[in-house]
Amino acid sequence: MKNELNITVDFHMKIEDVYNDFSLNSALQFTHSKIISLPVRSYMWKLIHRIQFTEIEEAKVKLITPLCRSCGEENIDRIHLYFHCEKVDDIGRKFLRVLRVFDPQYSCDEILNFKGKEEHPQLFWFIANTLFYIDKNKRRCNGDLYSAYMRSELETVSLSRFADDDMRTGLRIMVELLEA
């Protein structure tokens, strides 16, 4: 994109100030991938640009300390919302277990800084759908519903003309690891 717009090396996007080692290519994998459904891509675009209205953004507007609506914990961060809250802790552990098959050093910070492995495009699908599921079902999250959601999304991708056989196989393995 920088080349297309003839942007000099000194230029940097505002979003680069928000994330550590921001990668435009990685962000585009989450927001423009044809194997990720349109509602999930739209959600990811909002999440990457931090316009997704969470407890943290609400607290900034009201000038108060962020409070988790699900468990009542105060002074929370994004890692709490997606991985450590008692409502989503089980899903967060399963999710990280699968990601660590691809990279044992994967952390919650890397996920929320939208780091993906270019050599594993399945990770973008897996991360995007998991974050979408957690955010949309925060009050009624459980491992069985999460597995069912991921299985249904996998079936949708399996029918897609944009997914090749390697992609389908990789996603199937990820969902099976999730259920193990």
N, CA and C atoms as a LAMMPS dump frame, in Angstrom:
ITEM: TIMESTEP
0
ITEM: NUMBER OF ATOMS
540
ITEM: BOX BOUNDS ff ff ff
-5.0000000000000000e+02 5.0000000000000000e+02
-5.0000000000000000e+02 5.0000000000000000e+02
-5.0000000000000000e+02 5.0000000000000000e+02
ITEM: ATOMS id mol type element x y z
1 1 1 N 0.823 -1.179 0
2 1 2 C 0 0 0
3 1 3 C 0.877 1.257 0
4 2 1 N 1.957 1.242 0.776
5 2 2 C 2.844 2.404 0.824
6 2 3 C 3.452 2.675 -0.545
7 3 1 N 3.794 1.601 -1.278
8 3 2 C 4.366 1.778 -2.614
9 3 3 C 3.34 2.346 -3.582
10 4 1 N 2.121 1.876 -3.485
11 4 2 C 1.07 2.343 -4.386
12 4 3 C 0.777 3.827 -4.197
13 5 1 N 0.909 4.309 -2.988
14 5 2 C 0.614 5.712 -2.684
15 5 3 C 1.851 6.597 -2.709
16 6 1 N 3.005 6.023 -3.087
17 6 2 C 4.272 6.757 -3.117
18 6 3 C 4.573 7.432 -1.777
19 7 1 N 4.425 6.678 -0.713
20 7 2 C 4.671 7.194 0.632
21 7 3 C 6.144 6.992 0.968
22 8 1 N 6.768 8.001 1.519
23 8 2 C 8.185 7.926 1.865
24 8 3 C 8.398 7.035 3.08
25 9 1 N 9.644 6.706 3.322
26 9 2 C 10.01 5.844 4.44
27 9 3 C 9.678 6.493 5.779
28 10 1 N 9.717 7.816 5.881
29 10 2 C 9.461 8.523 7.133
30 10 3 C 7.998 8.441 7.574
31 11 1 N 7.117 8.168 6.633
32 11 2 C 5.692 8.115 6.943
33 11 3 C 5.373 6.852 7.734
34 12 1 N 4.536 6.978 8.73
35 12 2 C 4.009 5.795 9.406
36 12 3 C 2.546 6.044 9.748
37 13 1 N 1.8 4.981 9.72
38 13 2 C 0.372 5.079 9.981
39 13 3 C 0.12 5.233 11.477
40 14 1 N -0.981 5.849 11.813
41 14 2 C -1.337 6.063 13.214
42 14 3 C -1.471 4.736 13.964
43 15 1 N -1.968 3.727 13.264
44 15 2 C -2.169 2.421 13.888
45 15 3 C -0.839 1.785 14.306
46 16 1 N 0.254 2.171 13.657
47 16 2 C 1.563 1.635 14.014
48 16 3 C 1.993 2.087 15.398
49 17 1 N 1.443 3.174 15.886
50 17 2 C 1.752 3.643 17.239
51 17 3 C 1.049 2.813 18.308
52 18 1 N -0.031 2.142 17.924
53 18 2 C -0.848 1.4 18.879
54 18 3 C -0.273 0.015 19.151
55 19 1 N 0.256 -0.634 18.103
56 19 2 C 0.709 -2.024 18.219
57 19 3 C 2.221 -2.125 18.108
58 20 1 N 2.771 -3.103 18.812
59 20 2 C 4.208 -3.374 18.722
60 20 3 C 4.496 -4.07 17.398
61 21 1 N 5.468 -3.583 16.661
62 21 2 C 5.872 -4.196 15.386
63 21 3 C 4.678 -4.463 14.482
64 22 1 N 3.88 -3.432 14.261
65 22 2 C 2.678 -3.581 13.437
66 22 3 C 3.053 -4.008 12.023
67 23 1 N 2.305 -4.976 11.505
68 23 2 C 2.522 -5.461 10.15
69 23 3 C 1.241 -5.25 9.353
70 24 1 N 1.322 -4.417 8.342
71 24 2 C 0.165 -4.161 7.496
72 24 3 C -0.28 -5.442 6.798
73 25 1 N 0.686 -6.259 6.356
74 25 2 C 0.331 -7.52 5.695
75 25 3 C -0.444 -8.437 6.624
76 26 1 N -0.035 -8.497 7.866
77 26 2 C -0.735 -9.329 8.838
78 26 3 C -2.151 -8.813 9.077
79 27 1 N -2.301 -7.511 9.209
80 27 2 C -3.632 -6.926 9.406
81 27 3 C -4.526 -7.196 8.203
82 28 1 N -3.966 -7.128 7.018
83 28 2 C -4.755 -7.398 5.822
84 28 3 C -5.182 -8.856 5.736
85 29 1 N -4.384 -9.764 6.274
86 29 2 C -4.777 -11.181 6.305
87 29 3 C -6.053 -11.367 7.126
88 30 1 N -6.22 -10.577 8.175
89 30 2 C -7.408 -10.682 9.02
90 30 3 C -8.618 -9.99 8.401
91 31 1 N -8.391 -8.93 7.664
92 31 2 C -9.512 -8.115 7.192
93 31 3 C -9.877 -8.321 5.725
94 32 1 N -9.025 -8.992 4.957
95 32 2 C -9.304 -9.153 3.533
96 32 3 C -9.299 -10.607 3.062
97 33 1 N -9.047 -11.55 3.946
98 33 2 C -9.001 -12.956 3.557
99 33 3 C -10.389 -13.444 3.16
100 34 1 N -10.477 -14.062 2.002
101 34 2 C -11.774 -14.546 1.499
102 34 3 C -12.271 -15.783 2.252
103 35 1 N -11.391 -16.454 2.987
104 35 2 C -11.857 -17.627 3.732
105 35 3 C -12.46 -17.248 5.083
106 36 1 N -12.277 -16.012 5.485
107 36 2 C -12.89 -15.519 6.725
108 36 3 C -14.212 -14.868 6.341
109 37 1 N -15.275 -15.232 7.037
110 37 2 C -16.605 -14.718 6.695
111 37 3 C -16.658 -13.198 6.846
112 38 1 N -17.563 -12.588 6.131
113 38 2 C -17.68 -11.13 6.124
114 38 3 C -17.952 -10.537 7.51
115 39 1 N -18.866 -11.099 8.312
116 39 2 C -19.057 -10.521 9.661
117 39 3 C -17.784 -10.58 10.513
118 40 1 N -17.014 -11.656 10.375
119 40 2 C -15.78 -11.786 11.156
120 40 3 C -14.733 -10.804 10.646
121 41 1 N -14.624 -10.636 9.328
122 41 2 C -13.682 -9.655 8.774
123 41 3 C -14.031 -8.244 9.23
124 42 1 N -15.309 -7.923 9.22
125 42 2 C -15.756 -6.606 9.67
126 42 3 C -15.417 -6.396 11.148
127 43 1 N -15.667 -7.409 11.95
128 43 2 C -15.337 -7.357 13.374
129 43 3 C -13.837 -7.153 13.571
130 44 1 N -13.025 -7.898 12.811
131 44 2 C -11.572 -7.795 12.953
132 44 3 C -11.084 -6.407 12.557
133 45 1 N -11.674 -5.824 11.537
134 45 2 C -11.277 -4.479 11.133
135 45 3 C -11.52 -3.509 12.291
136 46 1 N -12.681 -3.629 12.93
137 46 2 C -12.991 -2.761 14.069
138 46 3 C -12.052 -3.019 15.239
139 47 1 N -11.737 -4.285 15.48
140 47 2 C -10.861 -4.642 16.591
141 47 3 C -9.435 -4.142 16.347
142 48 1 N -8.938 -4.299 15.139
143 48 2 C -7.583 -3.844 14.812
144 48 3 C -7.478 -2.334 14.94
145 49 1 N -8.5 -1.62 14.511
146 49 2 C -8.478 -0.162 14.576
147 49 3 C -8.986 0.382 15.915
148 50 1 N -9.277 -0.525 16.83
149 50 2 C -9.725 -0.192 18.182
150 50 3 C -10.965 0.691 18.205
151 51 1 N -11.893 0.369 17.331
152 51 2 C -13.186 1.045 17.367
153 51 3 C -14.282 0.072 17.771
154 52 1 N -13.897 -1.151 18.141
155 52 2 C -14.834 -2.128 18.693
156 52 3 C -15.12 -1.693 20.129
157 53 1 N -16.354 -1.433 20.449
158 53 2 C -16.702 -0.863 21.748
159 53 3 C -16.704 -1.946 22.818
160 54 1 N -15.654 -1.986 23.631
161 54 2 C -15.552 -2.934 24.739
162 54 3 C -15.61 -2.159 26.054
163 55 1 N -15.488 -2.889 27.143
164 55 2 C -15.48 -2.265 28.46
165 55 3 C -14.335 -1.256 28.585
166 56 1 N -13.245 -1.521 27.908
167 56 2 C -12.075 -0.644 27.983
168 56 3 C -12.368 0.694 27.315
169 57 1 N -12.952 0.653 26.113
170 57 2 C -13.288 1.902 25.426
171 57 3 C -14.365 2.673 26.181
172 58 1 N -15.33 1.948 26.747
173 58 2 C -16.388 2.595 27.528
174 58 3 C -15.794 3.331 28.733
175 59 1 N -14.829 2.695 29.391
176 59 2 C -14.189 3.323 30.552
177 59 3 C -13.408 4.577 30.147
178 60 1 N -12.787 4.551 28.977
179 60 2 C -12.06 5.726 28.504
180 60 3 C -13.008 6.896 28.265
181 61 1 N -14.162 6.608 27.706
182 61 2 C -15.14 7.66 27.435
183 61 3 C -15.685 8.238 28.737
184 62 1 N -15.972 7.365 29.696
185 62 2 C -16.544 7.798 30.971
186 62 3 C -15.487 8.249 31.977
187 63 1 N -14.204 8.117 31.599
188 63 2 C -13.082 8.475 32.462
189 63 3 C -13.13 7.734 33.804
190 64 1 N -13.36 6.432 33.715
191 64 2 C -13.381 5.58 34.906
192 64 3 C -12.433 4.401 34.691
193 65 1 N -12.252 3.607 35.727
194 65 2 C -11.433 2.406 35.638
195 65 3 C -12.223 1.321 34.917
196 66 1 N -11.596 0.62 33.943
197 66 2 C -12.318 -0.439 33.224
198 66 3 C -12.751 -1.568 34.156
199 67 1 N -13.976 -1.997 34.002
200 67 2 C -14.57 -3.04 34.825
201 67 3 C -15.149 -4.118 33.912
202 68 1 N -14.792 -5.367 34.167
203 68 2 C -15.304 -6.48 33.366
204 68 3 C -16.777 -6.718 33.704
205 69 1 N -17.621 -6.688 32.692
206 69 2 C -19.058 -6.912 32.907
207 69 3 C -19.376 -8.356 33.274
208 70 1 N -18.51 -9.271 32.874
209 70 2 C -18.774 -10.691 33.103
210 70 3 C -18.41 -11.155 34.505
211 71 1 N -17.221 -10.735 34.994
212 71 2 C -16.77 -11.244 36.295
213 71 3 C -16.633 -10.163 37.357
214 72 1 N -16.7 -8.893 36.961
215 72 2 C -16.628 -7.803 37.927
216 72 3 C -15.229 -7.349 38.285
217 73 1 N -14.194 -7.938 37.697
218 73 2 C -12.823 -7.533 38.001
219 73 3 C -12.569 -6.112 37.499
220 74 1 N -11.797 -5.353 38.285
221 74 2 C -11.494 -3.973 37.932
222 74 3 C -10.127 -3.848 37.272
223 75 1 N -9.93 -2.718 36.599
224 75 2 C -8.672 -2.373 35.958
225 75 3 C -8.201 -3.475 35
226 76 1 N -9.064 -3.834 34.085
227 76 2 C -8.798 -4.931 33.159
228 76 3 C -8.112 -4.422 31.895
229 77 1 N -7.569 -5.358 31.141
230 77 2 C -6.997 -5.056 29.838
231 77 3 C -7.595 -6.017 28.814
232 78 1 N -7.155 -5.901 27.568
233 78 2 C -7.704 -6.74 26.506
234 78 3 C -7.414 -8.224 26.739
235 79 1 N -6.272 -8.528 27.311
236 79 2 C -5.936 -9.929 27.588
237 79 3 C -6.957 -10.526 28.547
238 80 1 N -7.37 -9.771 29.538
239 80 2 C -8.403 -10.254 30.454
240 80 3 C -9.705 -10.521 29.697
241 81 1 N -10.109 -9.588 28.848
242 81 2 C -11.381 -9.728 28.129
243 81 3 C -11.437 -10.97 27.248
244 82 1 N -10.323 -11.306 26.611
245 82 2 C -10.332 -12.402 25.64
246 82 3 C -9.747 -13.717 26.15
247 83 1 N -8.999 -13.688 27.26
248 83 2 C -8.34 -14.921 27.68
249 83 3 C -8.426 -15.251 29.161
250 84 1 N -8.462 -14.265 30.051
251 84 2 C -8.329 -14.554 31.475
252 84 3 C -9.607 -14.397 32.287
253 85 1 N -10.628 -13.811 31.744
254 85 2 C -11.893 -13.695 32.467
255 85 3 C -12.406 -15.095 32.77
256 86 1 N -13.02 -15.262 33.928
257 86 2 C -13.494 -16.598 34.309
258 86 3 C -14.508 -17.167 33.31
259 87 1 N -15.197 -16.314 32.581
260 87 2 C -16.179 -16.771 31.59
261 87 3 C -15.516 -17.342 30.336
262 88 1 N -14.303 -16.881 30.008
263 88 2 C -13.649 -17.308 28.775
264 88 3 C -12.327 -18.034 29.015
265 89 1 N -11.977 -18.285 30.261
266 89 2 C -10.695 -18.893 30.596
267 89 3 C -10.512 -20.256 29.93
268 90 1 N -11.533 -21.092 29.937
269 90 2 C -11.455 -22.422 29.335
270 90 3 C -11.176 -22.322 27.835
271 91 1 N -11.871 -21.426 27.17
272 91 2 C -11.686 -21.24 25.728
273 91 3 C -10.298 -20.679 25.449
274 92 1 N -9.856 -19.732 26.262
275 92 2 C -8.522 -19.145 26.088
276 92 3 C -7.425 -20.188 26.195
277 93 1 N -7.548 -21.108 27.151
278 93 2 C -6.54 -22.161 27.308
279 93 3 C -6.541 -23.106 26.112
280 94 1 N -7.722 -23.518 25.645
281 94 2 C -7.813 -24.402 24.475
282 94 3 C -7.241 -23.724 23.242
283 95 1 N -7.597 -22.473 23.074
284 95 2 C -7.155 -21.684 21.932
285 95 3 C -5.628 -21.585 21.893
286 96 1 N -5.02 -21.212 23.022
287 96 2 C -3.566 -21.093 23.085
288 96 3 C -2.882 -22.435 22.894
289 97 1 N -3.48 -23.507 23.393
290 97 2 C -2.898 -24.842 23.222
291 97 3 C -2.77 -25.182 21.732
292 98 1 N -3.795 -24.874 20.954
293 98 2 C -3.745 -25.148 19.519
294 98 3 C -2.721 -24.241 18.836
295 99 1 N -2.706 -22.961 19.167
296 99 2 C -1.75 -22.049 18.541
297 99 3 C -0.312 -22.434 18.845
298 100 1 N -0.073 -22.957 20.029
299 100 2 C 1.289 -23.309 20.416
300 100 3 C 1.798 -24.565 19.715
301 101 1 N 0.926 -25.267 19.023
302 101 2 C 1.383 -26.354 18.159
303 101 3 C 2.198 -25.754 17.005
304 102 1 N 1.778 -24.599 16.526
305 102 2 C 2.458 -23.932 15.423
306 102 3 C 3.671 -23.14 15.888
307 103 1 N 3.601 -22.595 17.09
308 103 2 C 4.713 -21.835 17.661
309 103 3 C 4.596 -21.912 19.184
310 104 1 N 5.492 -22.658 19.838
311 104 2 C 5.401 -22.828 21.299
312 104 3 C 5.512 -21.526 22.095
313 105 1 N 5.998 -20.459 21.481
314 105 2 C 6.162 -19.192 22.171
315 105 3 C 4.983 -18.243 21.994
316 106 1 N 3.914 -18.702 21.319
317 106 2 C 2.767 -17.83 21.075
318 106 3 C 2.207 -17.322 22.393
319 107 1 N 1.933 -16.033 22.455
320 107 2 C 1.418 -15.439 23.688
321 107 3 C 0.14 -14.657 23.399
322 108 1 N -0.564 -14.315 24.452
323 108 2 C -1.785 -13.514 24.323
324 108 3 C -1.471 -12.152 23.726
325 109 1 N -0.321 -11.578 24.095
326 109 2 C 0.073 -10.275 23.547
327 109 3 C 0.234 -10.34 22.036
328 110 1 N 0.87 -11.401 21.552
329 110 2 C 1.053 -11.536 20.107
330 110 3 C -0.277 -11.663 19.38
331 111 1 N -1.197 -12.36 19.972
332 111 2 C -2.513 -12.527 19.354
333 111 3 C -3.211 -11.176 19.259
334 112 1 N -3.194 -10.418 20.343
335 112 2 C -3.875 -9.128 20.352
336 112 3 C -3.081 -8.029 19.658
337 113 1 N -1.847 -8.32 19.262
338 113 2 C -1.087 -7.435 18.377
339 113 3 C -1.195 -7.932 16.94
340 114 1 N -2.036 -8.938 16.731
341 114 2 C -2.384 -9.475 15.413
342 114 3 C -1.168 -9.985 14.662
343 115 1 N -0.393 -10.799 15.369
344 115 2 C 0.752 -11.457 14.751
345 115 3 C 0.298 -12.823 14.257
346 116 1 N 0.611 -13.098 13.033
347 116 2 C 0.315 -14.398 12.458
348 116 3 C 1.536 -14.889 11.717
349 117 1 N 1.591 -16.155 11.521
350 117 2 C 2.704 -16.742 10.775
351 117 3 C 2.325 -16.781 9.305
352 118 1 N 3.081 -16.092 8.482
353 118 2 C 2.793 -16.041 7.042
354 118 3 C 2.775 -17.441 6.44
355 119 1 N 3.608 -18.339 6.986
356 119 2 C 3.671 -19.698 6.449
357 119 3 C 2.479 -20.552 6.873
358 120 1 N 1.666 -20.045 7.799
359 120 2 C 0.472 -20.763 8.256
360 120 3 C -0.753 -19.852 8.146
361 121 1 N -1.302 -19.691 6.955
362 121 2 C -2.458 -18.792 6.798
363 121 3 C -3.696 -19.268 7.557
364 122 1 N -3.709 -20.542 7.968
365 122 2 C -4.832 -21.058 8.754
366 122 3 C -4.938 -20.342 10.096
367 123 1 N -3.817 -19.864 10.62
368 123 2 C -3.825 -19.177 11.914
369 123 3 C -4.686 -17.924 11.886
370 124 1 N -4.681 -17.215 10.765
371 124 2 C -5.476 -15.994 10.669
372 124 3 C -6.964 -16.316 10.811
373 125 1 N -7.392 -17.377 10.138
374 125 2 C -8.789 -17.815 10.228
375 125 3 C -9.123 -18.215 11.667
376 126 1 N -8.244 -19.007 12.268
377 126 2 C -8.473 -19.523 13.613
378 126 3 C -8.53 -18.399 14.646
379 127 1 N -7.582 -17.478 14.575
380 127 2 C -7.544 -16.357 15.52
381 127 3 C -8.766 -15.464 15.342
382 128 1 N -9.071 -15.106 14.108
383 128 2 C -10.199 -14.206 13.84
384 128 3 C -11.513 -14.805 14.325
385 129 1 N -11.765 -16.064 14.01
386 129 2 C -13.021 -16.677 14.423
387 129 3 C -13.11 -16.861 15.929
388 130 1 N -11.988 -17.144 16.571
389 130 2 C -12 -17.305 18.033
390 130 3 C -12.278 -15.974 18.725
391 131 1 N -11.591 -14.924 18.314
392 131 2 C -11.826 -13.613 18.93
393 131 3 C -13.263 -13.15 18.696
394 132 1 N -13.784 -13.405 17.508
395 132 2 C -15.171 -13.055 17.192
396 132 3 C -16.134 -13.829 18.096
397 133 1 N -15.907 -15.137 18.235
398 133 2 C -16.777 -15.953 19.077
399 133 3 C -16.753 -15.471 20.527
400 134 1 N -15.565 -15.237 21.063
401 134 2 C -15.449 -14.796 22.453
402 134 3 C -16.174 -13.478 22.669
403 135 1 N -15.98 -12.535 21.77
404 135 2 C -16.602 -11.225 21.949
405 135 3 C -18.124 -11.298 21.835
406 136 1 N -18.627 -12.071 20.919
407 136 2 C -20.073 -12.125 20.699
408 136 3 C -20.8 -13.015 21.703
409 137 1 N -20.092 -13.894 22.402
410 137 2 C -20.72 -14.846 23.319
411 137 3 C -20.108 -14.807 24.711
412 138 1 N -19.623 -13.66 25.107
413 138 2 C -18.864 -13.547 26.353
414 138 3 C -19.618 -14.072 27.579
415 139 1 N -20.895 -13.835 27.654
416 139 2 C -21.655 -14.22 28.856
417 139 3 C -22.069 -15.692 28.87
418 140 1 N -22.004 -16.352 27.712
419 140 2 C -22.421 -17.754 27.669
420 140 3 C -21.405 -18.641 26.964
421 141 1 N -20.136 -18.306 27.135
422 141 2 C -19.059 -19.087 26.519
423 141 3 C -18.875 -20.408 27.248
424 142 1 N -18.682 -21.459 26.481
425 142 2 C -18.193 -22.71 27.037
426 142 3 C -17.496 -23.486 25.927
427 143 1 N -16.703 -24.439 26.315
428 143 2 C -15.885 -25.179 25.362
429 143 3 C -16.682 -25.912 24.304
430 144 1 N -17.823 -26.478 24.683
431 144 2 C -18.628 -27.226 23.72
432 144 3 C -19.235 -26.319 22.661
433 145 1 N -19.762 -25.166 23.082
434 145 2 C -20.332 -24.223 22.113
435 145 3 C -19.246 -23.645 21.207
436 146 1 N -18.078 -23.417 21.765
437 146 2 C -16.946 -22.923 20.979
438 146 3 C -16.55 -23.939 19.905
439 147 1 N -16.441 -25.208 20.302
440 147 2 C -16.105 -26.26 19.337
441 147 3 C -17.163 -26.374 18.254
442 148 1 N -18.429 -26.281 18.641
443 148 2 C -19.518 -26.355 17.659
444 148 3 C -19.46 -25.177 16.689
445 149 1 N -19.185 -23.989 17.206
446 149 2 C -19.062 -22.811 16.345
447 149 3 C -17.909 -22.98 15.357
448 150 1 N -16.759 -23.414 15.85
449 150 2 C -15.6 -23.574 14.969
450 150 3 C -15.848 -24.674 13.937
451 151 1 N -16.521 -25.731 14.325
452 151 2 C -16.844 -26.807 13.385
453 151 3 C -17.777 -26.281 12.293
454 152 1 N -18.76 -25.46 12.652
455 152 2 C -19.684 -24.922 11.645
456 152 3 C -18.958 -23.964 10.702
457 153 1 N -18.045 -23.153 11.222
458 153 2 C -17.257 -22.267 10.37
459 153 3 C -16.332 -23.065 9.45
460 154 1 N -15.817 -24.166 9.961
461 154 2 C -14.977 -25.045 9.149
462 154 3 C -15.772 -25.618 7.973
463 155 1 N -17.004 -26.018 8.23
464 155 2 C -17.845 -26.542 7.153
465 155 3 C -18.104 -25.479 6.093
466 156 1 N -18.287 -24.252 6.511
467 156 2 C -18.483 -23.161 5.561
468 156 3 C -17.241 -22.968 4.7
469 157 1 N -16.066 -22.986 5.319
470 157 2 C -14.818 -22.827 4.571
471 157 3 C -14.603 -24.019 3.641
472 158 1 N -14.987 -25.212 4.086
473 158 2 C -14.813 -26.407 3.256
474 158 3 C -15.567 -26.301 1.938
475 159 1 N -16.653 -25.558 1.943
476 159 2 C -17.453 -25.383 0.731
477 159 3 C -17.002 -24.185 -0.106
478 160 1 N -16.086 -23.417 0.415
479 160 2 C -15.639 -22.189 -0.259
480 160 3 C -14.719 -22.495 -1.439
481 161 1 N -14.859 -21.749 -2.476
482 161 2 C -13.964 -21.901 -3.624
483 161 3 C -12.613 -21.222 -3.377
484 162 1 N -12.516 -20.417 -2.331
485 162 2 C -11.286 -19.692 -2.037
486 162 3 C -10.297 -20.508 -1.207
487 163 1 N -10.743 -21.593 -0.618
488 163 2 C -9.868 -22.43 0.205
489 163 3 C -9.36 -23.608 -0.624
490 164 1 N -8.051 -23.802 -0.588
491 164 2 C -7.486 -24.95 -1.29
492 164 3 C -7.432 -26.155 -0.341
493 165 1 N -6.959 -27.283 -0.85
494 165 2 C -6.938 -28.506 -0.042
495 165 3 C -6.014 -28.389 1.162
496 166 1 N -4.877 -27.712 1.007
497 166 2 C -3.961 -27.526 2.139
498 166 3 C -4.624 -26.706 3.244
499 167 1 N -5.349 -25.671 2.853
500 167 2 C -6.045 -24.826 3.817
501 167 3 C -7.111 -25.648 4.551
502 168 1 N -7.903 -26.393 3.805
503 168 2 C -8.964 -27.205 4.421
504 168 3 C -8.388 -28.227 5.4
505 169 1 N -7.311 -28.885 4.993
506 169 2 C -6.681 -29.89 5.857
507 169 3 C -6.127 -29.24 7.122
508 170 1 N -5.438 -28.112 6.98
509 170 2 C -4.894 -27.41 8.141
510 170 3 C -5.972 -26.972 9.114
511 171 1 N -7.065 -26.44 8.583
512 171 2 C -8.167 -26.002 9.448
513 171 3 C -8.828 -27.181 10.145
514 172 1 N -8.983 -28.267 9.419
515 172 2 C -9.592 -29.463 10.016
516 172 3 C -8.741 -29.965 11.175
517 173 1 N -7.422 -29.974 10.989
518 173 2 C -6.509 -30.416 12.06
519 173 3 C -6.619 -29.483 13.255
520 174 1 N -6.701 -28.178 13.009
521 174 2 C -6.803 -27.218 14.119
522 174 3 C -8.075 -27.441 14.925
523 175 1 N -9.195 -27.668 14.251
524 175 2 C -10.461 -27.882 14.961
525 175 3 C -10.415 -29.206 15.711
526 176 1 N -9.795 -30.23 15.138
527 176 2 C -9.666 -31.5 15.842
528 176 3 C -8.774 -31.37 17.08
529 177 1 N -7.697 -30.588 16.973
530 177 2 C -6.853 -30.319 18.13
531 177 3 C -7.621 -29.574 19.214
532 178 1 N -8.484 -28.7 18.788
533 178 2 C -9.295 -27.93 19.722
534 178 3 C -10.211 -28.848 20.52
535 179 1 N -10.732 -29.872 19.875
536 179 2 C -11.671 -30.787 20.52
537 179 3 C -10.985 -31.894 21.303
538 180 1 N -9.658 -32.038 21.134
539 180 2 C -8.934 -33.127 21.825
540 180 3 C -8.773 -32.84 23.297
